[in-house]
Amino acid sequence: MSQEREHLDLLILGSGSGNTLVTRDWEGRHVGIVEHGVFGGTCLNVGCIPTKMFSYSADLADAIATSPRFGVDGRLDDVRWRDIRDRVFGRIDPISAAGLEYRRTGPDTSAYEGHGRFVGERQVDVALRAGGTARLSADQVVIATGSHAVVPEVVRDSGVEFHTSDTVMRIEEVPPRLLILGGGFIAAEFAHIFTSLGSAVTVVARGPRLLRHLDKGVAEHFTALASDRWDVRLEESVQRLTRGADGGIVAQLGDGTCVEADLLLVATGRRASTEDLGCPAGGVDLREDGRVAVDEYGRTSAPGVWALGDVSSPYLLKHVANHEARVVAHNLVHPDDLRAMDHRYVPAAVFTSPQIATVGKTREQLTQEGTRYIDFTQRYGDVAYGWAMEDREGLCTVVADPRDGRLLGAYLVGDQASSLIQPLIQAMTFGQPAHEVARGQYWIHPALAEVVENALLGLPEPRAGA
């Protein structure tokens, strides 16, 4: 049975960053939020936050394993996977539930649990989980449905049980043998987590190196380090999946070899969640890759319909989605004073071992576009704190314009990389030349941040006309 049609001031499809659009500007007006998955979106429930909580436990396990090198005889007696898991979701699940309840019962909002689909201009039918259909229309609609894991056909058709990042964190035990398909962010992070917590990990990647979207030198450096920890199979793909005699998984690779595992994790990428959104009916144009097409203000091709986050952005990053949500939140209520999204210097981090953080263009991109650059790489082990750590892996590379010293890119591999990169992001955003950043402020000695300072100082002095 269908419900009566309801008209809203604002309808939001998706409860991740879209949930933050309900600002004070909407007090006294009616806002609806549609969510067909778990309230709070990918980051809270199956992405950034839980994975980093698992990564922290993995980092602690690694610290114990390496402690004898520093004269501290630590011993890892046990990894209580279920306790780790329950600590993570014992904190996250109540936040999700409370968020949903607040939108159900809080002022000015309604929550619709089910799948929403455009059926006309700013008109959406929601197939409610509890049964029936909510027929909604709104003055303005925001699409923030995020993205979902892509599963290759060879896996889907095999009949073999598999996991994605949506499900693998809730398993009951650490698998003795884990097979990961994919060589990107998600694969690198889960390989670190499960290796540190007791699995023998095999990573099968189609490309010639892991994290191949990164600067080539950085990706090659990380691939070499990862190959010492995991069984890494590059330029390979799974041709066939079957069940082994022991109940495990047998993956036949393109070179004819087989990999045996107890659990299969598919980490072969994510795709914008638009496939069953009814975008044509709503007048919403899509790009060739399935993303919603938006302009710099977040507007779609349909009047009064906006989009943000993974569903439209080329950056599948929560901090980008949050930025876009802030822009769209302003634009919704200030149609005569639109703000543009700023995607000039988008940083990213991979919480693997060692950490990786990047911002700006790769050296390959700069070369392809004909942009001249200077670069310098500072190793962690050559600054005081890195020396104290006996670091043999970490490096900080900075890339700059030879004419004025303004940064074009920066890449860190090593401990605390995700935090150490922040002054470089700031320098790029505000146009500060490298040597000005290095010498225009104090750097605490002997803090690890000196690796950034020394990388900046290592760049050649800029020359006008260079």
C-alpha positions as CSV (number, residue, x, y, z in Angstrom):
1,M,0.0,0.0,0.0
2,S,1.4,3.4,-0.9
3,Q,1.5,6.3,1.5
4,E,0.1,9.7,0.7
5,R,2.4,12.0,-1.3
6,E,4.4,14.3,1.0
7,H,6.0,17.6,-0.1
8,L,9.3,18.7,1.5
9,D,11.4,21.8,1.5
10,L,14.5,19.6,1.1
11,L,15.0,15.9,0.3
12,I,18.4,14.3,0.8
13,L,19.2,10.9,-0.7
14,G,21.9,9.4,1.5
15,S,22.8,9.9,5.2
16,G,26.6,10.2,5.1
17,S,27.9,13.7,4.4
18,G,24.4,14.5,3.1
19,N,23.2,14.3,6.7
20,T,25.3,17.4,7.5
21,L,23.2,19.5,5.2
22,V,20.5,19.9,7.9
23,T,21.8,23.2,9.3
24,R,20.1,25.9,11.2
25,D,19.0,27.4,7.9
26,W,16.4,24.7,7.8
27,E,14.8,25.4,11.2
28,G,11.1,25.5,10.8
29,R,11.1,23.8,7.5
30,H,10.7,20.2,6.6
31,V,13.7,18.1,5.5
32,G,13.6,14.4,4.6
33,I,16.5,12.0,4.5
34,V,16.3,8.7,2.6
35,E,18.7,5.9,3.5
36,H,18.5,2.3,2.1
37,G,21.7,1.1,3.9
38,V,23.0,1.7,7.4
39,F,22.4,5.3,8.6
40,G,25.6,7.4,8.6
41,G,27.0,6.3,5.3
42,T,30.2,4.5,4.3
43,C,32.7,6.4,6.3
44,L,31.1,5.8,9.7
45,N,30.0,2.3,9.2
46,V,32.2,0.4,6.8
47,G,34.9,2.9,5.7
48,C,37.3,5.4,7.2
49,I,36.5,5.2,10.9
50,P,36.2,1.4,11.5
51,T,39.2,0.6,9.2
52,K,41.4,3.1,11.1
53,M,40.3,1.6,14.4
54,F,41.4,-1.8,13.1
55,S,44.6,-0.2,11.7
56,Y,45.5,1.2,15.2
57,S,45.3,-2.3,16.7
58,A,47.4,-3.6,13.8
59,D,50.0,-0.8,14.5
60,L,50.2,-1.8,18.1
61,A,50.8,-5.4,17.2
62,D,53.6,-4.3,14.8
63,A,55.2,-2.2,17.5
64,I,55.3,-5.2,19.8
65,A,56.8,-7.4,17.1
66,T,59.6,-4.8,16.4
67,S,60.3,-3.8,20.0
68,P,63.3,-6.1,20.6
69,R,65.3,-4.1,18.1
70,F,65.2,-1.2,20.5
71,G,66.1,-3.2,23.6
72,V,62.5,-3.7,24.8
73,D,61.6,-7.4,24.9
74,G,57.9,-7.3,24.2
75,R,55.9,-10.4,23.2
76,L,52.6,-10.7,21.4
77,D,50.8,-13.4,23.3
78,D,47.5,-13.2,21.5
79,V,45.2,-11.2,19.2
80,R,41.7,-11.2,20.4
81,W,40.0,-10.5,17.1
82,R,36.4,-10.6,18.5
83,D,37.4,-8.1,21.2
84,I,39.0,-5.8,18.6
85,R,35.9,-6.1,16.4
86,D,33.5,-5.6,19.2
87,R,35.4,-2.5,20.5
88,V,35.1,-1.0,17.0
89,F,31.4,-1.7,16.4
90,G,30.4,-1.3,20.0
91,R,31.2,2.3,19.6
92,I,30.1,2.8,15.9
93,D,26.8,1.0,15.9
94,P,25.2,3.2,18.7
95,I,26.3,6.4,16.8
96,S,24.6,5.2,13.7
97,A,21.4,4.1,15.6
98,A,21.3,7.4,17.5
99,G,21.7,9.4,14.3
100,L,18.8,7.6,12.7
101,E,16.6,8.0,15.8
102,Y,17.3,11.8,15.9
103,R,16.3,12.2,12.3
104,R,13.2,10.2,12.9
105,T,12.1,12.1,16.0
106,G,14.1,15.4,15.9
107,P,12.7,18.7,14.9
108,D,12.1,19.5,11.3
109,T,13.3,16.2,9.9
110,S,11.9,12.8,8.7
111,A,13.8,9.7,8.0
112,Y,12.8,7.3,5.3
113,E,14.4,3.8,5.5
114,G,14.4,2.3,2.1
115,H,15.5,2.7,-1.5
116,G,14.7,6.0,-3.2
117,R,14.2,6.4,-6.9
118,F,13.4,9.4,-9.1
119,V,10.0,9.1,-10.8
120,G,9.8,12.7,-12.1
121,E,11.2,16.2,-11.6
122,R,12.2,16.4,-8.0
123,Q,9.9,13.5,-7.3
124,V,11.1,10.4,-5.5
125,D,9.4,7.1,-4.7
126,V,10.9,5.3,-1.6
127,A,10.4,1.6,-1.4
128,L,10.2,1.4,2.4
129,R,12.0,-1.4,4.2
130,A,9.0,-1.8,6.5
131,G,6.7,-2.1,3.4
132,G,4.8,0.3,1.3
133,T,6.0,3.3,-0.7
134,A,6.6,6.9,0.3
135,R,5.9,9.2,-2.6
136,L,8.0,12.4,-2.0
137,S,8.5,15.7,-3.8
138,A,10.6,18.6,-2.7
139,D,11.6,22.1,-3.6
140,Q,15.2,21.0,-3.7
141,V,16.8,17.5,-3.8
142,V,20.4,16.6,-2.9
143,I,21.8,13.3,-4.2
144,A,24.4,11.9,-1.8
145,T,24.1,8.2,-2.2
146,G,27.8,7.5,-2.1
147,S,29.5,4.5,-3.8
148,H,29.6,0.8,-3.5
149,A,32.1,-2.0,-3.9
150,V,32.7,-3.4,-7.4
151,V,32.8,-7.2,-7.6
152,P,34.3,-8.8,-10.8
153,E,32.2,-11.2,-12.7
154,V,34.6,-14.1,-12.2
155,V,33.9,-13.8,-8.4
156,R,30.2,-13.2,-8.7
157,D,29.7,-16.2,-11.0
158,S,32.0,-18.6,-9.0
159,G,29.6,-19.5,-6.2
160,V,32.5,-19.0,-3.8
161,E,31.8,-17.0,-0.7
162,F,33.6,-13.7,-0.6
163,H,33.8,-10.5,1.4
164,T,34.2,-6.8,0.5
165,S,35.2,-3.9,2.8
166,D,31.5,-3.7,3.7
167,T,31.5,-7.1,5.5
168,V,35.0,-8.3,6.2
169,M,35.4,-6.3,9.5
170,R,32.6,-8.3,11.1
171,I,33.9,-11.8,10.5
172,E,34.3,-14.1,13.5
173,E,38.0,-15.0,13.3
174,V,41.2,-13.9,11.7
175,P,41.6,-16.2,8.6
176,P,44.9,-18.1,8.6
177,R,45.2,-17.4,4.9
178,L,43.7,-14.4,3.2
179,L,43.5,-13.7,-0.5
180,I,42.9,-10.0,-1.5
181,L,42.0,-9.1,-5.0
182,G,43.0,-5.6,-5.9
183,G,46.0,-3.3,-5.5
184,G,44.6,0.0,-4.3
185,F,43.9,1.8,-1.0
186,I,41.5,-0.7,0.4
187,A,43.7,-3.7,-0.5
188,A,46.7,-2.1,1.1
189,E,45.0,-1.2,4.3
190,F,43.4,-4.6,4.9
191,A,46.6,-6.4,4.0
192,H,48.3,-4.4,6.7
193,I,45.5,-5.1,9.2
194,F,45.3,-8.8,8.6
195,T,49.0,-9.5,8.3
196,S,49.7,-7.7,11.6
197,L,46.8,-9.6,13.3
198,G,47.9,-13.0,12.2
199,S,47.0,-13.8,8.6
200,A,49.3,-14.9,5.8
201,V,48.2,-12.5,3.1
202,T,48.4,-12.9,-0.7
203,V,47.6,-9.8,-2.8
204,V,46.7,-10.3,-6.5
205,A,46.8,-7.0,-8.5
206,R,46.3,-6.4,-12.2
207,G,48.8,-3.6,-12.4
208,P,52.7,-3.6,-12.5
209,R,52.8,-2.1,-8.9
210,L,50.5,-1.5,-6.0
211,L,48.8,1.9,-5.6
212,R,49.6,2.6,-9.2
213,H,47.5,5.8,-9.2
214,L,50.2,7.4,-7.0
215,D,53.5,8.9,-8.2
216,K,55.4,6.1,-9.8
217,G,58.4,6.4,-7.5
218,V,56.3,6.3,-4.4
219,A,54.2,3.3,-5.7
220,E,57.4,1.4,-6.6
221,H,58.9,2.1,-3.2
222,F,55.8,1.0,-1.4
223,T,55.4,-2.1,-3.6
224,A,59.0,-3.2,-2.7
225,L,58.3,-2.8,1.0
226,A,54.9,-4.6,0.7
227,S,56.4,-7.5,-1.1
228,D,58.6,-8.2,1.9
229,R,55.5,-8.5,4.1
230,W,52.9,-10.0,1.8
231,D,52.9,-12.5,-1.1
232,V,52.3,-9.9,-3.9
233,R,51.3,-11.2,-7.4
234,L,51.6,-8.3,-9.9
235,E,50.1,-8.1,-13.4
236,E,47.9,-11.0,-12.5
237,S,44.2,-11.8,-12.4
238,V,42.0,-14.6,-11.2
239,Q,40.7,-16.8,-13.9
240,R,38.8,-19.3,-11.9
241,L,37.6,-19.7,-8.3
242,T,36.7,-23.1,-6.7
243,R,36.4,-24.7,-3.3
244,G,39.4,-26.8,-2.2
245,A,39.2,-30.2,-0.6
246,D,39.9,-28.7,2.8
247,G,36.9,-26.3,2.4
248,G,39.2,-23.4,1.5
249,I,39.3,-21.3,-1.6
250,V,41.4,-22.1,-4.6
251,A,42.2,-19.2,-7.0
252,Q,43.7,-20.1,-10.4
253,L,45.7,-17.2,-11.8
254,G,46.4,-16.3,-15.3
255,D,49.9,-17.7,-15.2
256,G,48.5,-21.1,-14.3
257,T,49.5,-21.1,-10.6
258,C,47.0,-21.5,-7.8
259,V,46.6,-19.6,-4.6
260,E,44.9,-21.3,-1.7
261,A,43.1,-19.2,1.0
262,D,40.6,-19.5,3.8
263,L,38.9,-16.2,3.0
264,L,38.6,-14.0,-0.1
265,L,38.4,-10.2,0.1
266,V,37.5,-8.4,-3.0
267,A,39.0,-4.9,-3.1
268,T,38.8,-4.1,-6.9
269,G,37.4,-0.6,-6.6
270,R,34.2,1.3,-6.0
271,R,31.5,2.8,-8.2
272,A,29.0,5.6,-7.8
273,S,25.7,4.3,-6.5
274,T,23.4,5.6,-9.3
275,E,22.5,2.3,-11.1
276,D,18.9,2.1,-9.7
277,L,18.4,5.8,-8.8
278,G,16.1,6.6,-11.8
279,C,18.3,9.5,-12.8
280,P,16.8,9.8,-16.3
281,A,13.3,10.2,-14.9
282,G,14.6,13.0,-12.7
283,G,16.3,14.7,-15.5
284,V,19.7,14.1,-13.9
285,D,22.6,13.5,-16.4
286,L,25.3,10.9,-15.6
287,R,28.9,10.8,-16.7
288,E,30.3,7.8,-18.7
289,D,31.5,6.2,-15.5
290,G,28.1,6.4,-13.8
291,R,28.8,9.4,-11.6
292,V,26.2,12.2,-11.4
293,A,27.4,15.1,-13.6
294,V,27.7,18.4,-11.6
295,D,29.1,21.9,-12.1
296,E,31.5,23.6,-9.8
297,Y,28.6,24.6,-7.5
298,G,27.3,21.1,-7.1
299,R,24.3,21.6,-9.4
300,T,23.1,18.7,-11.6
301,S,21.4,19.1,-15.0
302,A,18.0,19.1,-13.3
303,P,16.9,22.4,-11.8
304,G,16.8,22.3,-8.0
305,V,18.8,19.0,-7.8
306,W,22.3,18.9,-6.4
307,A,24.9,16.2,-5.8
308,L,27.9,15.7,-3.6
309,G,30.4,13.1,-2.4
310,D,31.3,9.8,-4.0
311,V,28.2,9.8,-6.2
312,S,29.5,12.7,-8.2
313,S,33.0,13.5,-7.2
314,P,36.1,12.0,-8.8
315,Y,37.6,11.8,-5.2
316,L,36.3,9.0,-3.1
317,L,37.4,10.7,0.1
318,K,35.3,11.7,3.1
319,H,37.1,15.0,3.6
320,V,36.2,15.9,0.0
321,A,32.6,14.9,0.6
322,N,32.5,17.0,3.7
323,H,33.9,20.0,1.8
324,E,31.4,19.5,-1.0
325,A,28.6,19.3,1.6
326,R,29.6,22.6,3.2
327,V,29.5,24.2,-0.3
328,V,26.2,22.7,-1.2
329,A,24.7,23.6,2.2
330,H,25.6,27.2,1.5
331,N,24.4,27.2,-2.1
332,L,21.0,25.6,-1.2
333,V,20.0,28.7,0.8
334,H,22.1,31.4,-1.0
335,P,21.1,31.0,-4.7
336,D,22.4,34.5,-5.5
337,D,25.7,34.0,-3.8
338,L,26.9,30.6,-5.0
339,R,30.2,29.2,-3.8
340,A,32.4,26.9,-5.9
341,M,34.0,23.7,-4.8
342,D,37.7,23.8,-4.4
343,H,39.4,20.7,-5.7
344,R,42.8,22.2,-6.4
345,Y,44.9,20.5,-3.7
346,V,43.1,17.3,-2.5
347,P,45.2,15.2,-0.1
348,A,44.8,11.5,0.5
349,A,46.3,9.0,2.9
350,V,46.6,5.3,3.0
351,F,46.7,3.8,6.5
352,T,48.8,0.8,5.6
353,S,52.3,0.0,6.8
354,P,54.1,2.3,6.3
355,Q,51.6,5.1,6.0
356,I,51.4,7.0,2.8
357,A,50.1,10.5,2.2
358,T,50.0,12.6,-1.0
359,V,48.9,15.9,-2.3
360,G,49.1,17.6,-5.7
361,K,50.2,16.2,-9.0
362,T,52.5,13.2,-9.6
363,R,55.7,13.8,-11.5
364,E,54.3,11.7,-14.4
365,Q,51.4,14.1,-14.7
366,L,53.6,17.1,-14.6
367,T,55.8,15.7,-17.3
368,Q,52.8,14.7,-19.5
369,E,51.4,18.3,-19.3
370,G,54.8,19.8,-20.0
371,T,55.2,21.4,-16.6
372,R,58.8,21.9,-15.5
373,Y,59.6,21.0,-11.9
374,I,62.3,20.5,-9.3
375,D,62.1,17.8,-6.6
376,F,63.9,16.6,-3.6
377,T,63.6,13.5,-1.4
378,Q,64.4,13.5,2.3
379,R,64.7,10.1,4.1
380,Y,63.3,9.8,7.5
381,G,66.4,8.0,8.8
382,D,68.6,11.1,8.0
383,V,66.8,13.4,10.5
384,A,67.2,13.1,14.2
385,Y,63.9,11.5,15.2
386,G,64.0,9.1,12.2
387,W,67.5,8.2,13.2
388,A,66.3,7.5,16.7
389,M,63.6,5.2,15.2
390,E,66.3,3.5,13.0
391,D,63.8,4.2,10.2
392,R,64.8,2.4,6.9
393,E,61.7,3.0,4.9
394,G,60.3,6.5,5.3
395,L,60.8,9.3,2.8
396,C,59.3,12.7,2.0
397,T,59.4,14.0,-1.6
398,V,58.5,17.5,-2.5
399,V,58.0,18.8,-6.0
400,A,58.1,22.6,-6.8
401,D,58.0,25.1,-9.6
402,P,61.6,26.0,-10.4
403,R,60.7,29.7,-11.0
404,D,59.1,30.6,-7.7
405,G,59.4,27.6,-5.4
406,R,55.7,27.1,-5.1
407,L,54.8,23.4,-4.4
408,L,53.3,21.3,-7.1
409,G,53.1,18.1,-5.2
410,A,54.3,16.2,-2.1
411,Y,54.4,12.5,-1.2
412,L,55.3,10.9,2.1
413,V,55.8,7.3,2.9
414,G,56.5,6.5,6.6
415,D,55.4,6.9,10.2
416,Q,52.8,9.7,10.8
417,A,52.7,10.5,7.1
418,S,49.0,11.4,7.2
419,S,49.8,14.2,9.8
420,L,53.2,15.3,8.6
421,I,51.9,16.2,5.2
422,Q,49.5,18.9,6.6
423,P,52.0,21.9,6.4
424,L,52.6,21.0,2.8
425,I,48.9,21.0,2.0
426,Q,48.7,24.4,3.7
427,A,51.7,25.7,1.7
428,M,50.1,24.7,-1.6
429,T,46.6,26.0,-0.7
430,F,47.9,29.4,0.3
431,G,50.6,29.7,-2.3
432,Q,53.6,29.7,0.1
433,P,57.0,29.1,-1.6
434,A,59.0,26.1,-0.2
435,H,61.9,28.1,1.3
436,E,59.5,30.5,2.9
437,V,57.7,27.7,4.6
438,A,61.0,26.1,5.7
439,R,62.7,29.2,7.0
440,G,59.7,31.4,7.9
441,Q,58.8,29.5,11.0
442,Y,60.3,27.3,13.8
443,W,60.4,23.6,13.5
444,I,60.7,21.7,16.7
445,H,63.9,19.8,17.1
446,P,64.2,16.8,17.2
447,A,60.6,16.2,16.1
448,L,59.9,14.0,13.1
449,A,58.4,17.1,11.3
450,E,62.1,18.0,10.5
451,V,61.8,15.5,7.6
452,V,59.4,18.0,6.0
453,E,61.6,20.9,6.8
454,N,64.7,19.3,5.3
455,A,62.8,18.2,2.2
456,L,61.8,21.8,1.6
457,L,65.4,23.0,2.2
458,G,66.7,20.4,-0.2
459,L,64.9,21.9,-3.1
460,P,67.2,24.1,-5.4
461,E,66.7,27.8,-5.0
462,P,64.1,29.1,-7.4
463,R,65.3,31.1,-10.4
464,A,63.1,33.5,-12.4
465,G,62.8,32.4,-16.0
466,A,63.8,28.8,-15.1
